[in-house]
Amino acid sequence: MRNAVERGELYLEYQPQQHRDGTLMAYEALVRWRHPVRGIIPPGEFIPIAEQSGSIAQIDDWVLMEACREAASWDQPLRVAVNVSAAQFRRENLDGQVRRALRDSGLPAARLELEITEGVLIEDMPRAKRTMQSLKALGILIALDDFGTGYSSLSYLEAFPLDRIKIDRSFVASLGQSERSLAIVRAVIGLAHGLGVPVLAEGIETNTQMSLLIQEGCDEMQGYLIGRPSSLVPSRPGKNARRRAAS
């Protein structure tokens, strides 16, 4: 794990995020590890090990730089969403790290969105607020990831400069089967829109889920129904996304 970056064993896949009208808006960068013996190892297995061993910092740096570099080469000026680990958010130089990635890649700041989980924010709210303000000063976007699975405190929704809220896939999976899940999704969308923040639902796998989310006013969608993670970004992604939405 410590040498995976140097050996070139890590690579990124990208999962599309589309607007409710079918227009492709962004790709989320997802890190993968191609182990020379074990083959492809999912992040759910190696990220916890990297966090324990201390090698997560090197992986975080590589993912951010690589995602910015690749996004800068895309034909269309789409957003690229990059997950920020808890260890990465706690580092004192996160804004410097982001500034360097933008400068070296040439990616405009407005095209980079960092996805941060709510558990990280609640650890030390004053420090988290300072960190997010320094990041926002760079011109990037910030999304609250996996909303609803942690503390879901209304206080930090008001306190932090969020550009997007992502509804966790666990609620989306039960849409069409559970009235409770629908009620939660409806409440989250209403709350976010009341704060002027758009909502993205992840983990969409069925037409029923998508129809209910559109009906409830969800702004953006992500999941296997929209598109699976892929190593290669289409040269004309906007057209492909509209074609998928119309089919």
N, C-alpha and C positions, 0 to 999 in steps of 0.2 A: 504493500500500500504506500509506503514512504517513497518508493521510487517510480510509482506508476506514472506520474506527470513527466519525469525526465525520460522515461522509456517510451513516451507517446502512446500509452495504453488507454488514456481517457479520450472520449470524444463526446460531442453534443448531438442530441436529437432535438427536433423542434415540433411542438404541437400547436396547431393553429387555434386562434381565438377569433371568433367572428361576431359581427354586430347582429342584432336581431333581424335585420333586413337581408342578411346573407353576405354582406360585404366583409372581407377579411380585414381585420384590424391589426393583428399582432401574432407573434409566435412566442411561446414559452420555451426557453432553453432548458433542456433536461440532460444532466450529465450521466454518462454510461462508462463502465469499465470493461474493457476487453482484456481479460486475464489470459496470459499465454498458455496456461494449462486448463483452467476451469471454464474458459470461454466468457460469455457475457454475464457479468454479475450486476444485478439490479442495485440502484442506489440505496434501497431500503436495507440492504445487507452491508454495503461497504461504508456508507456515510457514518453510521454509529461507531464503527471501528476507527474511522479516520478521526472522529471527534475525541475518542478515548486516547488515541495514540499521539494526538497533536498535529497530525499531518493535514487536518482539515483546512488550515490556513493556506497552505500551498494549493490545495484543490480549489478553494474559494477564489483565490487570485487568478488561477488559470481559467476557471469558468467565466468569470466576469470579463476578462480580457478577450477570450476566444469568442464569446457571444457578441461582444461589441465589434470585434474585428469582422466576423462573418456577416453580421447585420449591416455593416457599412457597405458591403458588397452587393446587397440585394438590389434588384431592379426597381422595386417600389419602396418608398419611405415608410415602411411599417414599423410598429413598436417591437421591441424585443424585451421580454419579461425574464428577469433573472432572480432566482431564489437567493435570499440572504440567510445564511445559517446563523444560529444563535451566537456561536463563537465569533463569526465575522462581524455581527452587529455590535458586539461588546468591545471590539477593537477600537482603539483611540483614533486610528487613522483611516476609518472607512471612507470619509469624504475625500481624503487624499487619494485613496485607492481608486475610487470612482473617477475622480478628476483625471488621473493618469490614464485609465482605460479609455476614457472619451478622447483625450488628447492624442494618444498613440494610435487609436483606431480611426479617428476622424469622424466618429459617429456623433451626430447632433444630440445634445443632452435630452431634448424633448422626445427622442425615440427610445430612450432607455427607461424601463420601469423596474423597480426593485420590489420584490414580493417579500413581505415581512410578516411573520406569524404573531398573533396577539400575545402569546405567552412571553415572547421576548420583550414586548413593550411594557408589560405589567411588572417586570422585575425591578426596574428603577425608572419610574415615570419621568422625573425631572431630567435624568441623563438621556433617556430615550427621546424626550422632546427636543433636547439640544442637538442630538445626533440627527434627527429627522429634519430639523430646521436647517442644519448645515448642508444636508443632502439636497433639500428643496432649493437652497440658494444656488445650487449648481444648475438648476433648470430641469432636473429629472422628475419622473413620476414615481409615486409610491402607492403600492396596493397592499391591503390587509388580507393576508392569505388564510385559508381554512377557517373563515369566520363561523362562529357557532360551536366550535369544538373545545374552546378554552374558557376564558373568563367572560368574554362578551360584555365587557363593561361599557356602559353608555358614556362614562366620563372620558375615556380616551378617544372615543369616536368624535367627541366634540373638541378634545384638546389637541389631537394630532392632525397634521396637514395631509389627509389621505386623498388620493385621486381615484381610488377604486376599492370596492369591497368584493372579495371572492367568497361565494357561498360554498361551503364544504360539500364534497361529493356524497357524504353520508346522508345528507338531507335530500339531495337530488335523486339518489338511488331509489328512494321510497315514494317518489312522486307518482301518483296514479294508483297507489296501493294504500297509502297512509294519509288520512286527513290531518294528522298531527304534523307530518312533514310539510304538507301544503300550507298549513297555518304558519309554521315557522318561516318558510320561504317567503310567504306573503308579508309577514311582519318585518323580516330583514329588508326586503325590497322597499317597503313603505318607509322604514326608518332611514335607510340610506338616501332615498330620494328626498325625504324631508330635510336632510342635511346637505342636499345638493351633490351627492356622491353617486356615480353610476355603479351598477352591480354586474358582476360576471359570475355565472354559475358554472362549476366544473363537474366533470364526471358524467356528462350527458351521453346516454347510450341508446335511447329509444325516442321515437317520434312523439310518443305520449308525453315524455318528460319535457321535450322541447316545446311542444304545443302549450303545455301548462305554464311553462316559464314565460313564454311570449305573452300569453294571456294575462299573467300577473305583472307584466311590465318589465321583466328582466332585460337589461341592456345588451349584454354580451354573453356568448356561449363558448364552452370548451368541452371536449370529450370525444370519445371514439366515433360518435355519430357525425361530428364535424370533421374529424380527421385524426388519425393515429400519429404518434410521434415518428418523425422521419429524419434521417441524416441529411437528406437533400431538400433544400427549399425550392419549390417550383420557380421557374424564371418569370412567370407571369401569374403570381399567386392570386391576385384579385379576381381574374377571370375564372380560375379553377374554383375558388370559393363560391362565386355566384352560380357556377354550373352545378356544384354539389347542392346548394340550397334550393335550386329550381327542380332538381331531380326527385 
